Amino acid sequence: MRILLIGATGTLGSAVGSALAQRGHDLVTVGRTAGDLRFDVARPDDVGRLYEAAGAVDAVVCAAGDVPFKPIEEMTADDYRAGFEGKVLAQVELVRQGLAHVPERGSFTLITGVLAREPIVSGTAASMANGAVEAFVRAAAVEIAPRRVNAVSPSVFTESLDAYGDAFSGFPPVDLADVAQAFVRSVEGPETGRVFVL
Ligand SMILES: NC(=O)c1ccc[n+]([C@@H]2O[C@H](COP(=O)([O-])OP(=O)(O)OC[C@H]3O[C@@H](n4cnc5c(N)ncnc54)[C@H](OP(=O)(O)O)[C@@H]3O)[C@@H](O)[C@H]2O)c1
Protein backbone atom coordinates (compact mmCIF):
# COMPACT_ATOMS: atom_id res chain seq x y z
CA MET A 1 0.00 0.00 0.00
CA ARG A 2 0.99 3.63 -0.40
CA ILE A 3 0.71 5.08 3.10
CA LEU A 4 0.78 8.68 4.28
CA LEU A 5 2.67 8.74 7.61
CA ILE A 6 2.41 11.95 9.62
CA GLY A 7 5.05 12.39 12.32
CA ALA A 8 7.39 9.97 10.62
CA THR A 9 10.58 11.34 12.18
CA GLY A 10 9.33 11.22 15.77
CA THR A 11 9.87 8.55 18.39
CA LEU A 12 6.65 6.74 17.53
CA GLY A 13 6.65 7.59 13.83
CA SER A 14 10.13 6.14 13.30
CA ALA A 15 9.05 2.81 14.79
CA VAL A 16 5.77 2.75 12.87
CA GLY A 17 7.54 3.65 9.64
CA SER A 18 10.05 0.83 10.10
CA ALA A 19 7.31 -1.70 10.81
CA LEU A 20 5.23 -0.63 7.80
CA ALA A 21 8.28 -0.58 5.50
CA GLN A 22 9.21 -4.10 6.67
CA ARG A 23 5.73 -5.17 5.55
CA GLY A 24 6.53 -3.86 2.08
CA HIS A 25 4.47 -0.68 2.13
CA ASP A 26 5.54 2.54 0.41
CA LEU A 27 5.59 5.50 2.77
CA VAL A 28 5.05 9.18 2.12
CA THR A 29 6.47 10.84 5.23
CA VAL A 30 5.14 14.10 6.65
CA GLY A 31 6.24 16.56 9.32
CA ARG A 32 6.50 20.29 9.90
CA THR A 33 10.30 20.31 9.69
CA ALA A 34 11.23 16.96 8.13
CA GLY A 35 9.83 14.35 5.76
CA ASP A 36 8.92 13.99 2.09
CA LEU A 37 6.18 16.60 2.58
CA ARG A 38 6.28 19.50 5.07
CA PHE A 39 2.90 20.54 6.45
CA ASP A 40 1.45 21.47 9.85
CA VAL A 41 -1.57 19.20 10.26
CA ALA A 42 -2.83 21.32 13.17
CA ARG A 43 -3.86 23.80 10.45
CA PRO A 44 -6.90 22.62 8.46
CA ASP A 45 -5.72 24.46 5.31
CA ASP A 46 -2.42 22.61 5.52
CA VAL A 47 -4.25 19.28 5.70
CA GLY A 48 -5.97 20.10 2.40
CA ARG A 49 -2.68 21.10 0.79
CA LEU A 50 -1.05 17.96 2.15
CA TYR A 51 -3.62 15.71 0.48
CA GLU A 52 -3.27 17.59 -2.80
CA ALA A 53 0.52 17.21 -2.66
CA ALA A 54 0.45 13.55 -1.62
CA GLY A 55 -1.75 12.25 -4.44
CA ALA A 56 -3.47 8.88 -4.11
CA VAL A 57 -2.85 7.02 -0.85
CA ASP A 58 -4.35 3.76 0.41
CA ALA A 59 -4.00 4.53 4.11
CA VAL A 60 -3.30 7.44 6.42
CA VAL A 61 -1.36 6.90 9.65
CA CYS A 62 -0.90 9.65 12.22
CA ALA A 63 1.92 9.43 14.78
CA ALA A 64 1.86 13.15 15.61
CA GLY A 65 -0.06 15.20 18.14
CA ASP A 66 1.27 17.96 20.34
CA VAL A 67 -0.43 18.94 23.59
CA PRO A 68 0.78 21.21 26.41
CA PHE A 69 1.54 19.65 29.82
CA LYS A 70 1.03 22.03 32.76
CA PRO A 71 -0.76 22.05 36.13
CA ILE A 72 -4.37 23.05 35.59
CA GLU A 73 -3.88 26.28 37.56
CA GLU A 74 -1.30 27.35 34.95
CA MET A 75 -3.32 26.28 31.90
CA THR A 76 -4.92 28.99 29.80
CA ALA A 77 -7.76 28.84 27.30
CA ASP A 78 -5.13 29.12 24.57
CA ASP A 79 -3.30 26.08 26.00
CA TYR A 80 -6.45 23.97 25.77
CA ARG A 81 -7.11 25.36 22.30
CA ALA A 82 -3.57 24.40 21.27
CA GLY A 83 -4.07 20.89 22.64
CA PHE A 84 -7.34 20.58 20.78
CA GLU A 85 -5.91 21.84 17.50
CA GLY A 86 -2.66 19.90 17.82
CA LYS A 87 -4.06 16.48 18.58
CA VAL A 88 -7.85 16.45 18.06
CA LEU A 89 -8.65 18.79 15.18
CA ALA A 90 -5.49 17.73 13.33
CA GLN A 91 -6.56 14.08 13.33
CA VAL A 92 -10.25 14.81 12.76
CA GLU A 93 -9.30 16.85 9.69
CA LEU A 94 -7.01 14.11 8.42
CA VAL A 95 -10.07 11.85 8.38
CA ARG A 96 -12.67 14.39 7.23
CA GLN A 97 -10.61 15.80 4.38
CA GLY A 98 -9.07 12.40 3.67
CA LEU A 99 -12.42 10.93 2.66
CA ALA A 100 -11.99 12.57 -0.75
CA HIS A 101 -8.53 11.09 -1.20
CA VAL A 102 -8.59 7.63 0.39
CA PRO A 103 -10.28 4.81 -1.56
CA GLU A 104 -13.28 2.86 -0.29
CA ARG A 105 -11.07 0.09 1.11
CA GLY A 106 -8.68 2.58 2.66
CA SER A 107 -8.09 3.33 6.33
CA PHE A 108 -7.09 5.92 8.88
CA THR A 109 -5.09 5.07 12.01
CA LEU A 110 -4.84 7.76 14.69
CA ILE A 111 -2.79 8.11 17.86
CA THR A 112 -4.22 8.69 21.35
CA GLY A 113 -2.71 7.37 24.60
CA VAL A 114 -3.18 6.05 28.11
CA LEU A 115 -4.15 9.48 29.46
CA ALA A 116 -7.58 8.96 27.92
CA ARG A 117 -8.14 6.43 30.72
CA GLU A 118 -5.62 7.19 33.47
CA PRO A 119 -4.77 10.69 34.76
CA ILE A 120 -1.37 12.15 35.56
CA VAL A 121 -0.58 15.52 37.12
CA SER A 122 -0.35 18.22 34.43
CA GLY A 123 -2.07 15.99 31.88
CA THR A 124 -5.55 17.51 31.57
CA ALA A 125 -5.09 18.71 27.97
CA ALA A 126 -3.67 15.36 26.89
CA SER A 127 -6.48 13.47 28.61
CA MET A 128 -9.03 15.74 26.95
CA ALA A 129 -7.47 15.30 23.54
CA ASN A 130 -7.02 11.54 23.73
CA GLY A 131 -10.56 10.97 24.98
CA ALA A 132 -11.98 13.18 22.25
CA VAL A 133 -10.09 11.37 19.49
CA GLU A 134 -11.20 7.96 20.78
CA ALA A 135 -14.85 9.07 20.87
CA PHE A 136 -14.46 10.48 17.35
CA VAL A 137 -13.03 7.19 16.07
CA ARG A 138 -16.00 5.19 17.35
CA ALA A 139 -18.49 7.63 15.85
CA ALA A 140 -16.71 8.24 12.54
CA ALA A 141 -16.34 4.51 11.87
CA VAL A 142 -20.12 4.24 11.60
CA GLU A 143 -20.25 6.91 8.90
CA ILE A 144 -17.20 6.27 6.75
CA ALA A 145 -17.59 2.54 6.03
CA PRO A 146 -16.32 0.75 4.06
CA ARG A 147 -13.35 3.01 4.79
CA ARG A 148 -12.00 2.20 8.24
CA VAL A 149 -10.73 4.26 11.18
CA ASN A 150 -9.00 3.09 14.38
CA ALA A 151 -6.91 4.59 17.16
CA VAL A 152 -3.84 3.20 18.90
CA SER A 153 -3.83 4.09 22.61
CA PRO A 154 -0.51 3.15 24.21
CA SER A 155 0.99 3.58 27.66
CA VAL A 156 4.26 5.48 27.99
CA PHE A 157 6.85 3.97 25.63
CA THR A 158 9.74 2.06 27.20
CA GLU A 159 11.97 4.14 24.93
CA SER A 160 10.49 7.40 26.36
CA LEU A 161 10.97 6.57 30.05
CA ASP A 162 14.11 8.71 30.29
CA ALA A 163 12.09 11.71 29.13
CA TYR A 164 8.69 11.07 30.74
CA GLY A 165 9.23 8.28 33.27
CA ASP A 166 8.81 10.47 36.35
CA ALA A 167 5.38 11.66 35.18
CA PHE A 168 4.30 8.05 34.60
CA SER A 169 5.67 6.59 37.83
CA GLY A 170 4.27 3.07 38.31
CA PHE A 171 2.71 2.88 34.83
CA PRO A 172 3.68 -0.31 32.97
CA PRO A 173 5.49 0.93 29.84
CA VAL A 174 5.02 -0.56 26.38
CA ASP A 175 7.76 -1.27 23.84
CA LEU A 176 7.60 0.76 20.64
CA ALA A 177 7.87 -2.43 18.59
CA ASP A 178 4.55 -3.60 20.06
CA VAL A 179 2.91 -0.22 19.49
CA ALA A 180 4.10 -0.28 15.87
CA GLN A 181 2.48 -3.69 15.37
CA ALA A 182 -0.87 -2.26 16.49
CA PHE A 183 -0.55 0.23 13.62
CA VAL A 184 0.25 -2.60 11.21
CA ARG A 185 -2.83 -4.48 12.47
CA SER A 186 -5.02 -1.42 11.94
CA VAL A 187 -3.69 -0.76 8.43
CA GLU A 188 -3.73 -4.34 7.15
CA GLY A 189 -6.62 -5.90 9.07
CA PRO A 190 -10.40 -5.64 8.75
CA GLU A 191 -11.20 -3.86 12.00
CA THR A 192 -12.81 -0.44 12.34
CA GLY A 193 -13.99 1.77 15.17
CA ARG A 194 -11.44 0.12 17.44
CA VAL A 195 -9.20 1.65 20.06
CA PHE A 196 -6.18 -0.62 20.40
CA VAL A 197 -5.05 -0.31 24.03
CA LEU A 198 -1.45 -1.23 24.83
N1 LIG B 1 6.14 9.20 23.98
C1 LIG B 1 5.29 8.41 24.63
O1 LIG B 1 5.65 7.67 25.59
C2 LIG B 1 3.85 8.34 24.16
C3 LIG B 1 2.97 7.42 24.77
C4 LIG B 1 1.65 7.38 24.33
C5 LIG B 1 1.22 8.21 23.32
N2 LIG B 1 2.09 9.08 22.74
C6 LIG B 1 1.62 9.94 21.67
O2 LIG B 1 2.29 9.62 20.48
C7 LIG B 1 2.38 10.77 19.64
C8 LIG B 1 3.81 10.92 19.19
O3 LIG B 1 4.65 11.00 20.32
P1 LIG B 1 6.24 10.98 20.16
O4 LIG B 1 6.80 10.76 21.53
O5 LIG B 1 6.62 10.07 19.05
O6 LIG B 1 6.50 12.50 19.73
P2 LIG B 1 7.76 13.12 18.97
O7 LIG B 1 8.96 12.27 19.13
O8 LIG B 1 7.82 14.56 19.42
O9 LIG B 1 7.36 13.08 17.42
C9 LIG B 1 6.30 13.83 16.90
C10 LIG B 1 6.40 13.81 15.38
O10 LIG B 1 5.25 14.43 14.84
C11 LIG B 1 5.62 15.53 14.01
N3 LIG B 1 4.59 16.56 14.25
C12 LIG B 1 4.19 17.05 15.45
N4 LIG B 1 3.21 17.95 15.28
C13 LIG B 1 2.97 18.01 13.95
C14 LIG B 1 2.08 18.78 13.15
N5 LIG B 1 1.23 19.66 13.70
N6 LIG B 1 2.10 18.60 11.82
C15 LIG B 1 2.95 17.73 11.23
N7 LIG B 1 3.84 16.98 11.95
C16 LIG B 1 3.83 17.13 13.28
C17 LIG B 1 7.03 15.91 14.46
O11 LIG B 1 7.82 16.47 13.44
P3 LIG B 1 7.98 18.07 13.26
O12 LIG B 1 8.38 18.61 14.59
O13 LIG B 1 9.01 18.18 12.18
O14 LIG B 1 6.64 18.52 12.82
C18 LIG B 1 7.59 14.53 14.82
O15 LIG B 1 8.01 13.86 13.64
C19 LIG B 1 1.86 11.96 20.48
O16 LIG B 1 0.52 12.25 20.13
C20 LIG B 1 1.91 11.43 21.90
O17 LIG B 1 0.94 12.01 22.75
C21 LIG B 1 3.39 9.15 23.12
The ligand as an SDF file (V2000), in Angstrom:
LIG
                    3D

 48 52  0  0  0  0  0  0  0  0999 V2000
    6.1450    9.2010   23.9840 N   0  0  0  0  0  0  0  0  0  0  0  0
    5.2920    8.4070   24.6250 C   0  0  0  0  0  0  0  0  0  0  0  0
    5.6460    7.6710   25.5930 O   0  0  0  0  0  0  0  0  0  0  0  0
    3.8500    8.3400   24.1620 C   0  0  0  0  0  0  0  0  0  0  0  0
    2.9720    7.4220   24.7670 C   0  0  0  0  0  0  0  0  0  0  0  0
    1.6500    7.3790   24.3340 C   0  0  0  0  0  0  0  0  0  0  0  0
    1.2160    8.2090   23.3180 C   0  0  0  0  0  0  0  0  0  0  0  0
    2.0940    9.0770   22.7400 N   0  0  0  0  0  0  0  0  0  0  0  0
    1.6150    9.9380   21.6680 C   0  0  0  0  0  0  0  0  0  0  0  0
    2.2910    9.6160   20.4800 O   0  0  0  0  0  0  0  0  0  0  0  0
    2.3780   10.7700   19.6400 C   0  0  0  0  0  0  0  0  0  0  0  0
    3.8110   10.9230   19.1860 C   0  0  0  0  0  0  0  0  0  0  0  0
    4.6480   10.9950   20.3220 O   0  0  0  0  0  0  0  0  0  0  0  0
    6.2410   10.9790   20.1610 P   0  0  0  0  0  0  0  0  0  0  0  0
    6.7950   10.7600   21.5260 O   0  0  0  0  0  0  0  0  0  0  0  0
    6.6200   10.0720   19.0500 O   0  0  0  0  0  0  0  0  0  0  0  0
    6.4970   12.5040   19.7310 O   0  0  0  0  0  0  0  0  0  0  0  0
    7.7560   13.1220   18.9750 P   0  0  0  0  0  0  0  0  0  0  0  0
    8.9570   12.2720   19.1270 O   0  0  0  0  0  0  0  0  0  0  0  0
    7.8160   14.5610   19.4230 O   0  0  0  0  0  0  0  0  0  0  0  0
    7.3590   13.0790   17.4160 O   0  0  0  0  0  0  0  0  0  0  0  0
    6.2980   13.8320   16.9040 C   0  0  0  0  0  0  0  0  0  0  0  0
    6.4010   13.8050   15.3780 C   0  0  0  0  0  0  0  0  0  0  0  0
    5.2480   14.4290   14.8350 O   0  0  0  0  0  0  0  0  0  0  0  0
    5.6180   15.5320   14.0110 C   0  0  0  0  0  0  0  0  0  0  0  0
    4.5860   16.5570   14.2510 N   0  0  0  0  0  0  0  0  0  0  0  0
    4.1850   17.0540   15.4510 C   0  0  0  0  0  0  0  0  0  0  0  0
    3.2060   17.9540   15.2830 N   0  0  0  0  0  0  0  0  0  0  0  0
    2.9690   18.0150   13.9460 C   0  0  0  0  0  0  0  0  0  0  0  0
    2.0820   18.7840   13.1550 C   0  0  0  0  0  0  0  0  0  0  0  0
    1.2290   19.6550   13.7000 N   0  0  0  0  0  0  0  0  0  0  0  0
    2.0990   18.6050   11.8210 N   0  0  0  0  0  0  0  0  0  0  0  0
    2.9530   17.7280   11.2310 C   0  0  0  0  0  0  0  0  0  0  0  0
    3.8350   16.9800   11.9480 N   0  0  0  0  0  0  0  0  0  0  0  0
    3.8330   17.1290   13.2850 C   0  0  0  0  0  0  0  0  0  0  0  0
    7.0260   15.9120   14.4630 C   0  0  0  0  0  0  0  0  0  0  0  0
    7.8220   16.4670   13.4380 O   0  0  0  0  0  0  0  0  0  0  0  0
    7.9840   18.0660   13.2590 P   0  0  0  0  0  0  0  0  0  0  0  0
    8.3790   18.6140   14.5920 O   0  0  0  0  0  0  0  0  0  0  0  0
    9.0060   18.1830   12.1760 O   0  0  0  0  0  0  0  0  0  0  0  0
    6.6450   18.5250   12.8240 O   0  0  0  0  0  0  0  0  0  0  0  0
    7.5870   14.5340   14.8190 C   0  0  0  0  0  0  0  0  0  0  0  0
    8.0060   13.8590   13.6390 O   0  0  0  0  0  0  0  0  0  0  0  0
    1.8620   11.9550   20.4820 C   0  0  0  0  0  0  0  0  0  0  0  0
    0.5220   12.2470   20.1290 O   0  0  0  0  0  0  0  0  0  0  0  0
    1.9130   11.4300   21.8980 C   0  0  0  0  0  0  0  0  0  0  0  0
    0.9370   12.0130   22.7460 O   0  0  0  0  0  0  0  0  0  0  0  0
    3.3920    9.1500   23.1240 C   0  0  0  0  0  0  0  0  0  0  0  0
  1  2  1  0
  2  3  2  0
  2  4  1  0
  4  5  1  0
  4 48  2  0
  5  6  2  0
  6  7  1  0
  7  8  2  0
  8  9  1  0
  8 48  1  0
  9 10  1  0
  9 46  1  0
 10 11  1  0
 11 12  1  0
 11 44  1  0
 12 13  1  0
 13 14  1  0
 14 15  2  0
 14 16  1  0
 14 17  1  0
 17 18  1  0
 18 19  2  0
 18 20  1  0
 18 21  1  0
 21 22  1  0
 22 23  1  0
 23 24  1  0
 23 42  1  0
 24 25  1  0
 25 26  1  0
 25 36  1  0
 26 27  1  0
 26 35  1  0
 27 28  2  0
 28 29  1  0
 29 30  1  0
 29 35  2  0
 30 31  1  0
 30 32  2  0
 32 33  1  0
 33 34  2  0
 34 35  1  0
 36 37  1  0
 36 42  1  0
 37 38  1  0
 38 39  2  0
 38 40  1  0
 38 41  1  0
 42 43  1  0
 44 45  1  0
 44 46  1  0
 46 47  1  0
M  CHG  2   8   1  16  -1
M  END
$$$$
